[in-house]
């Protein structure tokens, strides 16, 4: 089962998720389209979108992960630091560091702010913990809505 498992912050709450209203319709369409290929991941994605705080695009904080932004995170399980750009599925290219929003790590990262920490499950079913270290600027090709 490929389910992303959200971890909790201190105090037992899940990390806050913030999504730009400019992206919401596109993200929902991606999640709905994923139901045939990976219903567990699509369910998790829709759950995250459903609990997200939706803000106008101009008010999306610069430190929040969204499509097109570079993110550096620490795999607290392995101690490995990784930098990727979250992308639309058609723009994903792991060799260039562009990771699809429709992967377990993409679903785990979307909407998180710097400093957020959570547990998530890999495609192989291993539960890991990650922490968002830094969120960078948009890449020109990474986000069709910016």
HELIX and SHEET records of a PDB file:
HELIX    1   1 UNK A   21  UNK A   34  1                                  14    
HELIX    2   2 UNK A   39  UNK A   51  1                                  13    
HELIX    3   3 UNK A   57  UNK A   59  5                                   3    
HELIX    4   4 UNK A   89  UNK A   91  5                                   3    
HELIX    5   5 UNK A   94  UNK A   96  5                                   3    
HELIX    6   6 UNK A  104  UNK A  109  1                                   6    
SHEET    1   A 2 UNK A  18  UNK A  20  0                                        
SHEET    2   A 2 UNK A  53  UNK A  55  1                                        
SHEET    1   B 5 UNK A  98  UNK A 100  0                                        
SHEET    2   B 5 UNK A  80  UNK A  87  1                                        
SHEET    3   B 5 UNK A  69  UNK A  75 -1                                        
SHEET    4   B 5 UNK A 127  UNK A 138 -1                                        
SHEET    5   B 5 UNK A 117  UNK A 121 -1                                        
END                                                                             
